[in-house]
Amino acid sequence: MAIANTYKYILFERQDRVGVITFNRPEKLNAWTYEMNGEMLNAIEACNNDPGIGAIIITGAGRGFCAGADVRGFNNSIEAREANDGRRGSMDAPPESEHLAATLRRAKPLIAAVNGISMGVGMTLTLPMDLRIASENARFSMRFVRMGITPEVASTTYLPQIVGLPNALDMILTGRIVEAPEAERMGLVQQVVPADKLMDAALAVASEIAANPNDEVLQAKRLVHQHMVEQDIDAVVKEENRSITRAYTGPDHKEAVTAFLEKRQPQFNQ
């Protein structure tokens, strides 16, 4: 899949081995729509298929990361349902082969560079991602109950795993806004940086990940996401053993060992 030459609701650029996707509805604080989501997924899949890209950053243009679903779209869908005339509302989900959380789980490592408000789906879509780095201006909210709906994107599994059950229930049941320092204390984000340093910090981490061998990075990520709630430790160990046995016979392991013995940096992804 090729990256589209032009997008309407996102921007895409490549910085060395890192793909950078930017939500680009700044006048709406990057409020989420299915169209914007589709463009994001297109760019992620293109990065997945590009061996020259090892990690992906997702951020937002302007003051917001993503202020949740577009409320005007919700209203459009409510009107379409009540009219019962066969129309499809703009926030009615299109047919998809897999859900959003599954796509994010199987993608190359994803870093959310949260520059501003991250609310509702604008927060939950970051949870199946692998790392979250926040600007000091970032704010987070599980706003669902205040909109008369319930959480999605597997957030009722991911959020308790990330911040602990009490913090997750606090955020989910109150719908309150959590400022960046509190988000860092509860483990929702890995670090908080000044606004003008956000992309530098995200690129530093993404580049470090992207320097590692693609296949083993993807396999390691798959194992973590697959096993984070697995109760059968024997099954976990068996799957880990199958994975590492395959890796032992691969070229990346050989290159890492050779580079160590030769006292040089390994050259992966050649």
C-alpha positions in Angstrom: 0.0 0.0 0.0 1.4 3.4 -1.0 1.1 6.5 1.1 -1.4 8.8 -0.5 0.1 11.8 -2.3 -2.4 14.1 -0.5 -4.6 13.7 2.5 -7.5 15.9 3.5 -7.4 15.4 7.3 -3.8 14.3 8.1 -0.3 15.2 7.2 2.5 12.6 6.6 6.2 13.0 6.5 9.2 10.7 6.9 12.2 11.6 9.0 14.9 9.1 8.4 13.4 5.7 9.6 10.4 7.3 11.4 7.0 8.0 9.8 5.2 11.0 11.3 1.4 11.2 11.1 -0.2 14.5 12.1 -4.0 15.0 12.6 -4.7 18.1 10.6 -8.0 19.6 11.6 -6.6 22.3 13.9 -9.6 24.5 13.7 -11.6 21.7 15.3 -8.9 20.6 17.7 -8.5 17.6 15.4 -11.9 16.2 16.3 -12.1 12.6 15.1 -14.1 11.5 12.1 -14.2 8.2 10.2 -12.6 10.0 7.3 -9.6 11.2 9.4 -9.4 7.7 10.9 -9.3 6.1 7.5 -6.5 8.4 6.4 -4.5 7.6 9.5 -5.0 3.8 8.9 -3.8 4.2 5.3 -0.6 5.9 6.4 0.0 3.3 9.2 -0.4 0.5 6.7 1.9 2.1 4.3 4.5 2.5 7.0 4.0 -1.2 8.0 4.8 -2.2 4.4 7.9 0.1 4.1 11.0 -1.7 5.3 12.7 1.6 5.6 10.4 2.7 8.4 10.9 1.3 11.8 8.6 3.4 14.0 5.7 5.7 13.7 4.8 8.9 15.6 1.2 10.3 15.7 0.6 13.8 16.8 -1.8 16.7 16.3 -1.6 20.1 14.5 -2.3 23.3 16.5 -3.5 23.3 20.1 -5.1 19.9 20.2 -4.0 16.3 19.8 -7.6 15.0 19.2 -10.5 16.5 21.1 -12.7 13.4 20.7 -15.3 12.5 18.1 -16.8 15.3 16.1 -20.1 16.1 18.0 -21.7 17.4 14.9 -21.1 14.0 13.4 -22.9 12.4 16.4 -25.8 14.7 15.8 -26.0 13.8 12.1 -26.1 10.1 13.0 -28.8 10.6 15.6 -30.9 12.4 13.1 -30.3 9.7 10.4 -31.4 7.0 12.9 -34.5 8.8 14.0 -35.5 9.6 10.5 -35.3 5.8 9.7 -35.2 6.6 6.0 -32.2 4.4 5.1 -29.6 7.2 5.4 -26.3 6.5 6.9 -25.0 9.0 9.5 -21.5 10.4 9.3 -20.6 8.8 12.6 -22.0 5.4 11.7 -19.1 3.0 11.5 -18.2 1.8 7.9 -17.6 -1.9 7.4 -14.1 -2.8 8.5 -12.1 -6.0 8.4 -10.7 -5.4 11.9 -11.3 -3.1 14.8 -9.0 -0.1 15.4 -7.3 -1.5 18.5 -6.3 -4.6 16.5 -4.8 -2.4 13.7 -2.8 -0.4 16.3 -1.6 -3.6 18.1 -0.2 -5.2 15.0 1.4 -2.0 13.6 5.1 -1.1 13.8 5.9 0.6 17.1 3.6 3.6 17.6 4.4 6.7 19.7 1.7 9.2 20.6 3.2 12.7 20.8 0.4 14.3 22.7 0.6 18.1 22.1 -2.7 19.2 23.6 -6.2 18.0 24.6 -6.6 14.2 24.2 -10.2 13.4 25.0 -12.6 10.5 24.4 -11.5 8.6 21.3 -8.6 11.1 21.1 -7.4 9.4 24.3 -8.5 5.8 23.8 -6.8 5.5 20.4 -3.4 6.2 22.1 -3.8 3.3 24.6 -3.1 0.4 22.2 -0.1 2.5 21.0 3.2 1.6 22.6 4.4 4.8 24.2 2.9 8.2 25.0 5.0 11.3 25.4 3.2 14.5 26.4 3.7 18.2 26.0 3.3 20.2 29.2 0.1 21.5 27.5 -1.4 18.0 27.2 -4.7 17.2 28.9 -6.5 13.8 29.0 -10.1 12.8 29.6 -12.2 9.7 29.3 -15.2 11.8 28.5 -17.6 9.0 27.5 -20.0 9.0 30.4 -20.5 12.7 30.1 -21.6 12.2 26.5 -24.0 9.4 27.5 -21.9 6.6 26.0 -19.3 4.1 27.2 -15.5 3.7 26.4 -14.2 1.9 23.3 -11.0 1.0 21.4 -10.3 -1.7 24.1 -9.7 1.0 26.6 -11.5 -0.9 29.4 -8.6 -3.4 29.1 -5.7 -1.1 28.3 -6.3 1.8 30.7 -6.4 -0.4 33.9 -3.2 -2.2 32.7 -1.5 1.2 32.1 -2.5 3.3 35.1 -4.0 0.7 37.5 -7.6 -0.1 38.3 -8.3 2.8 40.8 -6.9 5.4 38.4 -8.7 3.9 35.5 -12.1 3.8 37.3 -11.5 7.4 38.5 -11.0 8.6 34.9 -13.7 6.5 33.3 -16.5 7.1 35.9 -15.9 10.9 36.5 -14.9 11.9 32.9 -12.7 14.5 34.5 -9.7 16.2 32.8 -6.3 15.1 33.9 -3.4 17.5 33.4 0.0 16.3 32.0 1.9 16.1 35.4 -0.8 13.9 36.9 -0.9 11.8 33.8 2.9 11.2 34.2 2.5 10.3 37.9 -0.1 7.7 37.1 1.9 6.2 34.3 -0.4 7.3 31.5 2.5 9.0 29.7 6.2 8.1 29.9 7.4 11.7 30.1 6.3 15.3 30.0 8.4 17.8 28.1 8.1 21.5 27.2 5.8 22.1 24.2 8.7 23.1 21.9 10.6 20.0 22.7 7.8 17.4 22.2 8.7 16.3 18.7 12.4 16.2 19.5 11.7 13.9 22.4 9.3 11.7 20.4 11.8 11.5 17.5 14.6 10.5 19.8 12.7 7.6 21.2 11.3 6.6 17.8 14.7 6.7 16.2 16.1 4.5 19.0 13.4 1.9 18.4 13.8 2.2 14.6 17.5 1.4 14.8 16.6 -2.1 16.0 15.8 -5.0 13.7 12.2 -4.7 12.4 11.2 -8.3 12.6 12.3 -8.8 16.3 10.8 -5.5 17.3 7.4 -6.4 15.8 7.5 -9.9 17.3 8.5 -8.5 20.8 5.6 -6.0 20.6 3.2 -8.8 19.5 4.2 -10.9 22.5 3.6 -8.1 25.0 0.2 -7.1 23.7 -0.9 -10.7 23.4 0.2 -11.7 26.9 -0.5 -8.6 28.9 -3.7 -10.2 30.4 -2.8 -13.8 29.9 -3.2 -15.8 33.1 -1.6 -19.0 31.8 2.1 -18.4 32.4 3.0 -21.8 30.9 1.3 -20.7 27.7 3.2 -17.4 27.8 6.5 -19.2 28.2 5.8 -21.6 25.4 5.0 -18.8 23.0 8.1 -16.8 24.1 10.2 -19.9 23.6 8.9 -20.5 20.1 9.6 -16.9 19.2 13.1 -16.7 20.6 14.0 -20.0 19.0 13.1 -18.6 15.6 15.1 -15.5 16.3 18.2 -17.4 17.2 18.4 -18.7 13.6 17.8 -15.4 11.9 20.2 -12.9 10.4 19.5 -10.1 13.0 20.7 -12.2 15.9 23.8 -13.2 14.0 24.5 -9.5 13.2 24.1 -8.4 16.8 26.5 -11.1 18.0 29.0 -10.3 15.3 28.9 -6.6 16.0 29.4 -7.2 19.7 32.5 -9.3 19.1 33.8 -6.8 16.6 33.1 -3.9 19.0 30.9 -1.9 16.6 27.3 -0.9 16.3 25.1 -3.5 14.6 23.8 -2.8 11.1 20.2 -4.0 11.0 17.5 -3.7 8.3 20.0 -3.6 5.5 
